[in-house]
């Protein structure tokens, strides 16, 4: 957790309550993992796009709204018992974007010509998923969970370097790093070991209920559309 502590220090104040909350979210991974009675039966690499809704009308001339970037990740499939349709599927996705700190106090994705920092993000998602077979080769999945959005800004414009700590402070202030998640997935069985599919995920910016930014509940909502390949670790562990 040292990285969380390092990037939550700004304006000379350590946001201890945020560190504790982040630690609690991170704790979900081993706790739920222990609750799952089975070892991982599959891995699922993903590649896709991240669409972020930016509802501040003043950004229209500076970046396309919604903002579109890319993500690369992977996850595990841990069923709760043999043959169960319920599974715990933790995943990690890396994404990135150019960012600016606006006059209204937000760190937002922007065109590189307006940016002063490069943001690297890591989505640590912990959903519970229900899998529903639809014939011998198709499977649909539906899930929900809680995600920790770890973001770090790095200065790219030395003339505006003072804005970088403000961005990092914004990411961790008012619990903006906590995002409830939902997903829907469809996969086709190619072989006994491999499935190919599409996954849609929504990360809900619930912090807008209390942050007071004033641009609507879905401001900074994140929508991921992924191509995925499910690889079974055990050839006999079909859907």
LUMLO-864323 format. One record per residue: x, y, z negated of N, C-alpha, C, O, CB in turn. Coordinates in pm, whole numbers, plus 50000, padded with zeros to 5 digits. Each point is the difference from the previous one (the first is absolute). Glycine has a CB too. Layout:
// residues N
XYZXYZXYZXYZXYZ/...
// end
This chain:
// residues 239
500824987950000499185012150000500865012750000499455011049991498764976349888/503125011350131500845012049992499705009850111500115012049977501644974449917/497875008950226499745009150111498775008349973499945011750040501124972250118/497945010349775498805007649968500335011149901499545011350015499034968450026/502255017049858500375010149902500805011350065499825011749965500194970749858/500895014150271500845010150062499215010050080500315011949997501514971650012/497155012150063499285008950089498755006049937499255007050068501634979850119/498875010549685498915006849932500535011149910499235005849924499424973350084/502625024049999500575011049924500045012450090500715000350101500684983749756/497865026150106500025012450077499615011549908499284998249903500154989550311/501095024249820499805012049919500424997649855499445005849908498685001050243/502894984449830500544997649868499104991749910500274999049881500895022250143/497784972850030499044992549918499874985950056499834998250121498915023049819/501344968949975499794986250041498544996649979499505001049888502884992650056/496945002450162498594996449990499894985849943499804990450074499615024850121/500734983649672500074986949937498724992150017500024987850015501585021649820/497274997850164498754992850016499894993750137499374989650016499565025949822/501684990950263499964994450135500914987950011499674990350068499835032450024/501644977849840500894988550000499314988149936500084988850051501925026349940/497324987349899499304989249932498904994250087499824987850004500705022849777/498754998250289498934995250085500554992250118499444989850040499165029749891/502504985450126500634992650110500494986449953499874990150072500825031650033/499864977849775500454987249946498844990449983500144988050023501735023649860/496974993850076498824991649985499574994250134499694988150009499595025649795/500714994750301499624995250132500994989550049499604989550052499335032649999/502374980749931501004990350041499834987049925500304989250052501275029450003/497964982349820499794988149919498914991050052499954988349964500835024649846/498344992450276498954991850056500564988750084499424989150006499085030649994/502654982850066500544990050090500394987249928499524989350039501295029150105/500054982249751500334987449935498844994049923499894987849992502435020149992/496805000449958498884994849922499054992050087499644988749966500565030749879/499394986650268499094992950089500704988250063499394989650025499365031550020/502574980449982500754989050058500024987949908499924988650046501485027950076/498714985949746499984989049906498624993749995499864987849988501935023249877/497164997550144498634994949995499724990850118499234990549987500055030249893/501334982150236499824991250115500694986849970501204999749973498685020050188/499374969549845500524987149958500904993750104500764990849969497215006249894/501955007850260500784994050108501195008750037499975012249984497964976850100/503135004549964501155007250055499605006250134498984996150058502654988249825/499155025350167499695005750132499904989250106500864991350009500285029749925/497814979850147499814990150106500315005850138500114992650098498154996249761/501875024650150500245006250130500595013949981499855006149895498264980750208/502565017950002500455013950006499345006550121499664993250098502575001249790/497585018850104499305007050108500725013150033499705010349941498104979449986/503165010050168500615012550047498965008450077499134994550068503144994149945/497845024649976499065008950068500735011750064501065004349955497164989249882/501205011450270500505011850070498805007950049499114994350063503044993950008/497825024849899498825007550041500175015049994501115005249998497584976049923/500185025550076499995014649996499305004549871499094993449950500905008150305/500475009949695499405006549883499335012750047500655008850057501094981549785/496975010850134499255012050034499625006949869499374993949913499734995850305/501285022949768499715007549877499085011650034500285007850091501944985649808/496685007750028499065011050025500455012449924500134999949878497984983650156/502115027350040500395012949942498865009850026499775003950114502734991649920/496805008549861498785007850016500195014949980499035007650011499764972649914/502425024250045500265014449988499955006050140500854996850083500604999949707/497585012150239499875005450136501205008450044500215001750120497354998249846/503215005249941501165008350037501124991850061500945005750055498465009949762/500534971050175501054991550054499774996450146500854993650062499494997549711/498535013050282499634995750135501055003950105500214992650096497415009549838/503025009250048500985004550099501394994649973500925002450079497745018149950/501534972149860501334995549962500184985050012501124995250015498995024049832/498804973650147500074985450013498644995050043498975005549961502844992849863/498204991350258498734994150040499314994249877500654993549918500245001450313/497835007449756499254994149891498974990450057499115004550073501235016249784/499724966350115500884994149899501454998550047500294999950119497734988249794/502875010749989501404997550027500214985250025499404991649933501285028149924/500174976850239500244986050036501494996949987500845006850058497164993350099/502324989649765501364995349983500014984750011499024994150046501565026049806/500504973750106500144985550017500394993549869500595006249912500074997150327/498984983849749500354992449880500504986150037499644994450104498645018549765/502564981850045500554986750015499984993449864500485005749902500995001350294/497974980949795499904993949869499904985050004500134993750105498805026849819/500834973949959499834985649986499274997249870500055007849906502054987750229/497224992949862499284996349880500044985149976500464992350085498075027249948/500994976449850499934986149962498554995949980499145008449973503114993149919/497484985750122498674994549975500114989949886500684989850013498605013650230/500054999649644500024991149884498574996249964499305007949936502855002749979/497404977650124498634995849965499884997449850500984996649934498744993550295/499065011449718499804997849858499964985249963500254996349886498515025150107/500924970350104500034985649980499964993450138499645006650097499204995149676/501534985750238499994993550132498625000750064499004996549939502824988349984/498155019750202498755000850074499145012049968498925001550057501174974449951/500365032849901499205011649964499975010250113500985002050071499614994349689/498255010050256499895010850098500485013349943500145009750075497944978350029/502165012549766500525012249937501504999049985500544989649961497295013749917/502855007650153501455000249986500475013949959499345010150024500874971750150/500945018449763500695012549967501055002350108500834991250025498775006149723/500375014350316500865002350116500795012949987499705009850069498684977650071/502635013049772500825012149985500795002750127500454990850068499715005149686/500025017050276500745003750120500755013049977499705007649909498594980950234/502695013749942500795012449997500145005050143500344992550091500935000249701/498465020350228500095006250132500825012849992499775008549915498014981750149/503185011050025500795012250012499395008850107499624995250107502494992749819/497785025250046499565009550100500765013149982500735001549902496974987750107/502155020150083500815012249995499315011250076499144997450084502974989049898/498275025949988499505011550076500835012449966500685000549898496994989550106/502255019950083500585013249973498985008249921498804999050024502625000050188/499075009049694499085006849909500395014549977501165004050013498414974249879/499425029650074500215013749955499205002349872499044992949971501345014950268/500055002149685499285004049879499235012650032500595010450030501174979249816/496925009650149499175011050046499855010949894500344998149883498454985850262/500715027649898499755011149909498934996549897499915006449896500755009650284/498534973949850498954995749907500484989349905499224994449923499105011250249/502984991449834500574990849902499854985450031500014991749909499555025449931/500304979350288499914986050039501234995950081500545008050078496954993549922/502954986149980501034994150086499274992150107499344990049969502395008949843/498385005350314499204994050106500874995750116501085005450023496985008749909/501454976150141500634995750125499885011350103498945006250012500544969449938/501585026950124500005011250094500904996950118500764990349998498775025749815/500404992250288500894999050114501445002949954500225008249912497914998650247/502834986449903501395001549958500485014450007500895003949924499534972850153/499025031350013500435013950013499595008649881500565010849979499294986650266/499184997949675499565007349882500484993749871499785005549892498235001850237/502634981349879500324992449879501275005049934500875005950065497994974350033/501235017249773501235002849925500514987649930501055000349935498195023250034/500024965350044500414987649933499514987950077499035000650077500935011249701/500734977350200499604986950054499514991649883500704998749899500995002650294/497124993249820499414992249891500034985250035499554995950108498965023549828/502014972749973500004985550012499034994549895500125003149882502294996450204/496654992549959498984994849909500014984849994500404993250095498235026849953/500934974849837499884985649980498644997349935499735004449889502794992950088/496634995450094498694996249950500104986249937500254990150070498595024050106/500954985149694500024987449927498564996649966499435005349904502914998950001/497074986950173498584997149990499794986549930500784990750018498775022850191/499384985649711499724987749926498534996350014499255001149903502595004249934/497744990350281498584996750020499654985549966500844991150010499125026350167/498804980749785499404986849993499194998150128499235008850038500684991449705/500254988550324499434998050134499124987550001500344989649943501665021650161/496854990149962499114988750024500094996450147499765008550086498674998349726/501914980750219500134995350138498774992050040499544991349926502985008250051/496955003750141498794993550048500264993750136500145007250099498435009349774/501504970350135500214993350129498815002450093498855000349956502564982249932/498885019250241498965001850101500324990550115500445004350106499145020249828/500194962950044500374990250099501364994049968500605003549898498055008650273/501854979049914501264993049971501255008750011501044996749943497864983050137/501015031549993501215007950027499955014449952501045006549993499274979050200/498525019649775499885013949958499785000949849499314991849940499775014250286/501525004349714499805002849859499885015049980500785007850056500504971449879/497745024949985499855013949963500375001649852499784990949920498405012650255/502375008049792500375002749862499495013549956499975009550078502044976249948/497585015249847499495012349942500665001649863500044990549921497735007850205/502735013549845500705001549873499965014049944499635009650068501824972350004/498945019149802500095012849931501034998949890500214989249944497385016350109/503055005649916501024999749897500445013949962499265009750015501484968450067/500475022849868500585012549956501405001250057500764990450000497865009449787/501705012150263501285002150067500795011149930499435009849952499564982750267/502325005649776500925010349951500735005850121500714992950071499584995449703/499535024750248500605006850114501255007549953499915010849943497834991550171/503434991749911501285005849957500565008350115500354994650105500104985949736/499645032750139500495008950105501175008249949500005004749886497704996350216/503295000749984501185008049966500305009350117500094995450114500844986249736/499235031250122500325009950103501505002950000500615001649894497095008550085/502894990550139501415003250018500115012650085499355001250103501314974349877/500165033849977500145012850069500584998350140501014993250018499285018049760/499074995150320500555000450137500305014350045500705002050099498014977249953/500765030649876500245014150030500645006649878499295003449905498754997350258/503295001249837500675005649883499475013749959500105003849883501904983550184/497445020350028499485013249967498744999249913499625009849935501354998850280/498394979849786498804998249918500164988349902499044993249966499585016050223/502614988749768500294988749911499255001049868499744989849937502505008450169/497415013949852499315001549871498604994250003499394998049895501945022450063/498144976850163498654994550009499964984949979498944994449971500505024150185/501714974949858500034985549986499584995349861499164991049989502645008450182/498765006449720499514995649868498535003149977499334992949925502965010549988/497195007050152498585003049988499174989050066498944996249949501575028550049/499974970250116499324988950066500004987649912498974993649982501695015750241/500524987249722500074988249915499135001649876499404990349953502925005550130/497605016349866499105002549888498554998250039499214994449923502455021249984/497984989050211498624998550049499624985350013498884996249965501345025650158/500694970049929499704985950020499634993049869499164991149998502395008850198/499105004249693499824993149874499045007149905499574994249900502714997050128/497375021150003499095007449913498574995250019499614995950110501915024049899/497704980549885498564997050003499694986150057498964997950063500615026549961/501354966449954499824985950039499744998450150499224991550040499895004049732/501545012650310499824998850145500644987350056499864997250119500085027649894/500754967749906500654987850046499124987749981500414989050034501775021349912/496614991450002499094988749979498905000550105499275009850011501234990049740/499394989350326499034999450108499254986649996500614989750029500835025650111/497294984649825499224987750020500034996150147499995008650088498524997149716/501524981450222500124995250139498894990350034499504992749914502975010350074/497144996950139499084990250054500554995150134500745007250067497285003649815/501604977050156500504994850127498974990950063499154994149933503205007449985/497754997450214499254990250078500974994450104500815007350056496945004849907/502154974850062500994993450085499344989250084499054993549958502755011349873/498734993550288499604988950085501244993250054500915006750049496955004950012/502194975049931501194992650045499604987850082498964993749975502295014249823/499594988950299499774988550087501154990149981501165003850002497585010450167/500934973449812500994989549976500644995750131499354994250087499364998149712/502595010650214500744996450121500564985849991499914992250094500655031949939/500034972749850500574986749976499684996249855499335007549929502554996050244/498604984849786499794995849862500665009549900499595000849885500284975750194/501155030749967500735008949910499715014850022500185007949908501564974950084/497835021050125499985014250036498605004750038499304993650079503065004249999/497245013549865498795007350040500405013850049501005005749955497594981549878/500635018150259500205013850047498735007849972498894994850017502754997850164/498515019949775498785007449968500175015049992501075005550026498234974749855/499615026250083499925014449982499475002749859499124993049950500505010950300/500935006449688499555003949866499745015049997500815007950049500494973149847/497585022850047499715014149975499965002549851499324992949926499385008750288/502045008449741500055003249857499705014849977500375008550081501314973149884/497655021149927499725013849960500545002149859499744992149910498185008950236/502855009749837500515003849869499295013049960500185010450063502104978449977/496925010249854499075010749964500655010049906500504996249894497594988050135/501935028850008500635010349916499105004249884499485011249997501784996950204/498564982849705499085002349890500425011949914499175005849929500304969950071/501815028050005500495011249920499345013250041500055009749924502124978350049/497225012550146499315012250040498825003249909499505011250001501214984650233/498844994349689498905002549907500405009449888499165006749940499944970850115/502225023049915500445008549889501165009450034500365008549918498884973549933/501365016650267501195008050031499695014750026500865008549978500154971150116/497765023449952499635013950025500585005950127500065012250013499774990149747/500614989250335500575005450124498945006650088500315009250075501454973149915/497005013150001498905007150064499794997550147499355008250066501065008449768/500104972450222499824997350143499134987750026499984994950112502235015849929/497104984649859499124988550019500604987149950501214998749985497845012850209/500074978749779500444987549939500974992250089500914993549948496935005749931/501985001250253500824991950090501285006850045500744994550082497184995049993/502375022449872501255006850034501174991349955500064995749885498855027150093/502024974650113501164991349978499614985349988500804991949952500335027249934/497674977250156499674985950008500884993250104500365006150101497284998849830/502714982650045500904992750089499304987850057499344992549928502655015649941/498184990150264499354989150071501084992650080500655005950086497135006749927/502404974749958501024992050067499344989750092499074993049959502515010449847/498914995850315499564989950097501244992050039500945005450057497125009050031/501924972749880501204991850014499794987950090498924994250005501755013349771/500384988950295500154986750059500714991449896500935004649935499155004450305/499494978749744500614991549899500224985950054499304995350090499615018349730/502084979850121500284985950030500054992749867500875002649917500425002950297/497794985349766500004991849879500824987550025499734992350092497995016549841/503294989249983500854988150013499854991649874500355004449891501305008050258/497824975549866499804991149886501324993549959500734994650084496905001349990/502655004649798501234993849948499884985049996501004992850008499445027549857/498324974750123499744985750002499154996950121498905005550013501264992949735/500314993250340499294997150124498584995049976499125002050083503074992850021/497614998849783498694994549971499055009849933498844996749976502254981750005/499385033749989499175009749926499185008250095500245012050011501444988849808/497374993450249499145007350093498955007949928499894999349878500514983350291/498795025349909498965008149940498844991249955499015005249946501665014250198/
// end
